[in-house]
């Protein structure tokens, strides 16, 4: 049977550390959560970093490097996926003067968003495609900005994971491929349920899957209550899966997840009970050609 790759997104950038104390904050905590997730069955760990003092999202290269070094000191097999998502947020608080960007705006240059990729060179890095309303804020990934990031990533040899949140983003990703900026097999992550992007439904996942280019390897996830149902849906449709505290803080209604490993274990059970195998890091590397 087909081997299914599990990615674990261990912390994310949302301001939800006060809701679930298991969300890791310090580099040591993030690295330990990555190692625990891998032990539970995750072949890939997707990493954001946070300010150790405040718990807020950070873009500090030193924090990324410490997390990666801590992981590699213990394990040289797990596949490391560093985000390039931070640096894309616009906050508008003054609706009478919307050009006065509000506190919390992080919009920065393509160079700033990928410099840690150029210097650390992880196995994979995410590349968010398309602009949309991300909750109350605006998530900005214009075509020129994303193209510049893709060019810089291509020079590093790091495999980009094309994160698409709606059909427009998928069209933009395919334009990058036509420009020769992404190598086969193309790695897509179909991100579902984020307000106000595509909903987490079987119909939408199937539609986006059907529009992927040939020679694509893809995974998908849903957030919150849709995380585990979308694991099953993605496997059914031929994809791989992502779970983790970035996207979901709960094991069940009202029951906080005690850590990322518990969510990975749920995904492993779903995959195994459907008659499929969970991919090891080496098997995942073969699938992804990295």
N, C-alpha and C positions, 0 to 999 in steps of 0.2 A: 504494500500500500504506500501511498504518497507520504513523504516526510513533510511535516508542517513546521515552519519556522515560527517560534514565539519571540517577539520583541517585548521587552519590558521597559516602559517609560517611567522612570523611578521617582521623579519629583516635579518636573514641569516648571512653569513660571507663574502660575495662578497664585493669588493671595489667599491660600486656603490652609496654611500651616496651622492656623488657630482652630480649625475644624477637626483635623485629625493629627494628633501629635506624632503619628508614625511617619508622616511626610518628612524625609530627610532634608537637613539644612546645611550642615557643615560638610566639607569635602570628605572627612572620615565617614560620616553617616551615609553620604551618597554612595561612596565606594562600597561600604559594607552592604548597602541595600542592593547594589549591582551584583555583588558576589552571591548574596543570598538568593536573588532572583535567578541567577545562572544555575546555582545548585538545585533549585526547584524545577528547572527545565528551560529557562530562557537562553536562546543562542545569541541574541543581540540585546544589548542594554543601550537605551536611548537616554542621553544625559543633558540636562540643564544644570546650571550652578546657581547658588544663592549666596547672598551676603551672610556670612556666619553670624554677624551681630544682629541683623534685623530680620533675616529670613526672607527678605525681598529678592526678586530675581536680579542676577548680576551678569555682566559680560566680561568679567576679569579673567584674562588668560591664565593667570597664576592659579586660580581656583580650578579651572578645567585641567590644567597640567597636574595639579596635586591629585585630583580624582583619578585621572588616567594612570598616574604613577602608582598610586595605592592599589588599583585594580591589577596592574601588571606585575606588581611585586608578589601577588598571591596567585594570579592566573593569567596565562598568556594565550589561552584558547578563546575565551569569550570575545565576541565581536563588539567593538566599541563604536557607537554612533553618537556623534556630538551634534547638537543643534546649531543652526544658524538663524533661528527664528527671532531671538531678541534683537531689538533695534528697528522694529517695524510698526510700533504702536503710535497712533495719534489720539490724544485725548482732547475733547472740546468741552470745556466747562461753561464758557461764556457764549451763550447762543446768540446774543446780540452782536458780539464781535468774534465770530468763529475763527478768524485768522489769528487770534491770540491763543496759541496752543497751550493747553492746560498742563498742570502738574501731573506727572506720570507719562508724558510723551517721551518716547525713547528713539524716535526716528533718527537714523544715522546712515552713514555711507555704506556701500557694498564692501569697501575695504575693511571697515570696522567690524562688519558682521562675519567676515570670513578669516580674519587674521589668525585666530586660534586654530583654524583648520590648516592654514598654510604652515604654521609653526609646529603643531603637534602631530598632524597627519594621522588622524584616526582611520579605522577601516572604512567607515561610512560617515557621511554628514547629511543632515536633513537640508532640503532646499524647498522652502514654502513657496507655492505658486499662486499668484492671484491676490487681488485686494478685495476685502469685503468687510462688513460690519461684524466685529468679533465681540459679542456681547454689547456693552454700551460704547465701545471704542471702535476705531478704524484700524484695520490691519493692512499695511501698505506694502505691496510687492508689485510695483509697476513693471511692465515688460522690459524696459531698459535696465532697471535696477536688477531684476532677476537675471537678465542676460549677462550683465557684468559679473554678478556673483558666480554664475555658471562657468564663465570663462576662467575666473580665478581658481575655482574648485578643480576644473579640468586640468589645470597646470600642475596641481598637487598630486594627481593620480588617485585621490580619494573618490570613492564611489558615491554619487549623490543619490539620496532617497527623495524622490519627487513627491512632496506632500501636496495633495489636491483636495480642496474643500468643496468644490462645486464643479459644474460642467464647464464654466468659463475658465477656471484654473486648469482643467484638463486640456482644453484647447491650447492654452498658453504653453503648457508643458510639451505638447506635441510640436509646437513651433520651435522650442528649444532643440528638440530631437532633430528636426529638419535642418537646423543650422549646424548639426554635427557636434553639439556641445555635450552630449551624453552618450556613453558607450553602451552597447548591448551586453547583457540583457538589461533593459531599462527597469529600474526599481521604483515602483510606485507605492505610495501609502495613501489609501482612500480614507479620508478623515470625515467622520459622520457625527452629526448631532450637535456640533458647535453652534451656539446662537450667533449670528443668524445666517449660517451657511446651510449646506444640504442636511436634511434630516436623516436620522439613522433608521432606515426602513429597508426591508429586503428589495423592494422595487428600485429604490435609488442606488443601492449597492450594485444590483444587477445591471442597471443602466450604465453606470460609470465603468463597471467591468467590461461591458460589451463595447465600449468606446476606446479602450486601451489599445495602443499600437501593438502590432505583432512583436514577438521577442521581448515581451514584458514579464517580469516577475512582480507580483503585487500582493499587498496585504491590506487589511482594513481594520478599523476599530470604531466602536461607538463609545460615547462618554456616559458616565453615571450609570443609571439603571440599564442602559443599552449595551454596556461593555460586554458582558458575558453572552447575551443572545447574539450579538454580532460576531463573536468568536465562531459559534456554530454556523452562522450564515456564510461567513467568509470561507470556511472549510468546505461547505457544500458547493460553493461556486468556484472552487479551485484556487483560492487564495491562501495567504498566510495570515497571522494574527498578531495583534498588539494588545497588551493589557498593562496595568500599572497605576500607581497613585497619581500620576500626572492627569489621568483621564477619569478616574473613579476612586472615591474615598471609601467605598462601602463593599462589604461582602454580600449583604442583603439589606433590606429596608430597615434602617435604624441600627444596623450592626457595622461599626467601623472596621475596616480592614486593619489587622494588626501589623501589616507590612506588605511589601510588594510580593514576597514569596507566596503569600496566601492567595493572591490573585493569579499568579502564575500556576500554582497548583490546581486551581479551579479550571484554568484553560487546559492544562495537561489532562485532567479528568474528562473534559468535554471531548478533546481530540481522541483520546484513547477509547472512550466509550462509543465513538463514532466509527471505530475500526481503523484509525490512522495512527501514524507514528510521529513522535516529536523529534524534530531534527536536532542533532548535535551541532556545536559550532563548526566542526569540520564539514559536516554534511551541508550546513547552511552556506559555507564558503564555496562549496562546489556548485550549489544551486545559483548563487549570486555571481560566481566567477570572480571572486576576490581572493 
